[in-house]
Amino acid sequence: MNWKKILQDKRWFWIGLGLLAVLLRLALSPEMIERYYSRSLFLVIRRGIDTIMGILPFASVYLLFFILLGVLIFQGYRFFNSNTTWPKKIGNALFSWLAFSGGVVFFFLILWGFNYGRVPLERQLGLAAKPLAMEELKEELDSTTAMLSTLRAKLPGVSDEAVSADFLPPHLEKTLRAELQRLLRQLGYPAVGKVRGRLLFPKGILLRISTAGVYIPFTGEGHVDPGLHSLQLPFVMAHEMAHGYGFGDEGTCNFLAYLCCIQSKEPVIQYVGYLNYWRYVASNYRRHKREDYWKFYENELPNGIKNDLNAIYEEMEKYPDILPKVRNYAYNSYLKAQGISEGMKNYSRILMLVHAWRKR
């Protein structure tokens, strides 16, 4: 066996880079990641990505998809036309897959993934985030409902019918990006670059896997399913943009999306921020007090808000989940692998963060 030739194989390089990146992620403290990556190296990467990808008139993930498809076809051609034995073919393919995986892990962490290990937002902002007692959860439900009623009544030309896309401002992506940048600077975070919030067609491509939006580190762009109702779109887009500005934690991005929306100069975006937060509050309250929730829904929730919620639910029913249990298991495992111990429940951390923010 020619060990020198084996060790000179470039695939070892990518496997080594992947392992090195993982070890570095485990070794670095949150303070080191915050200082040397999230607030320094990542900002350089952010500017570079926006310079290259941001000018494209379409989501660059489409380009990435066709590049990967081309590589797959080429490798498949090489695999089936190789003159070696089948055991060698399979062994060589597995080795190549390991090298590819190493490269994916390396670029994932370097381009964005290290942000999962940064100092938690609540620690940087001095927020005492903790689970809400049932009394506090009910207070959140009541106060948010009152705010929704007030904001909805201020929308020009509003009626009891569901708020439509006509109420949204033009150039929504640009508006939300400016609002989010202003918020981050207000909170003491850098907000360099112009993170994109792309619509990812066809409609339902993400919703059918129980996902409203996704951030792709390899392209540096956030993506939102255009099948979302207009009353969901601004919140989800702000959430994905928050990922792009260096935040991995889902609850944190929900919190930033909430603040971005409720502090907006656009009344309808303010309403969207409170409405999407209300849904998290209501979902948690319903889980513990189901009968009380439905009494509240029927007797105390204004008809206009009910119609908005029903319009959202009706839109979502157009895109039923495909293998929801498989998706939930896979994404839950992914989040836990990134250090988010509560998995998908992390999304609901918005309740603790908002409550702590108000108490402060």
Secondary structure as GFF3:
##gff-version 3
##sequence-region A 1 360
A	DSSP	alpha_helix	3	7	.	.	.	ID=ss1
A	DSSP	alpha_helix	11	27	.	.	.	ID=ss2
A	DSSP	alpha_helix	30	32	.	.	.	ID=ss3
A	DSSP	pi_helix	33	41	.	.	.	ID=ss4
A	DSSP	alpha_helix	42	53	.	.	.	ID=ss5
A	DSSP	alpha_helix	60	81	.	.	.	ID=ss6
A	DSSP	alpha_helix	86	111	.	.	.	ID=ss7
A	DSSP	three_ten_helix	113	117	.	.	.	ID=ss8
A	DSSP	alpha_helix	121	125	.	.	.	ID=ss9
A	DSSP	alpha_helix	134	153	.	.	.	ID=ss10
A	DSSP	three_ten_helix	165	167	.	.	.	ID=ss11
A	DSSP	alpha_helix	172	187	.	.	.	ID=ss12
A	DSSP	beta_strand	197	199	.	.	.	ID=ss13
A	DSSP	three_ten_helix	207	209	.	.	.	ID=ss14
A	DSSP	beta_strand	213	216	.	.	.	ID=ss15
A	DSSP	beta_strand	221	224	.	.	.	ID=ss16
A	DSSP	alpha_helix	233	244	.	.	.	ID=ss17
A	DSSP	alpha_helix	250	262	.	.	.	ID=ss18
A	DSSP	alpha_helix	267	288	.	.	.	ID=ss19
A	DSSP	alpha_helix	290	300	.	.	.	ID=ss20
A	DSSP	alpha_helix	303	316	.	.	.	ID=ss21
A	DSSP	alpha_helix	324	337	.	.	.	ID=ss22
A	DSSP	three_ten_helix	343	348	.	.	.	ID=ss23
A	DSSP	alpha_helix	349	359	.	.	.	ID=ss24
###
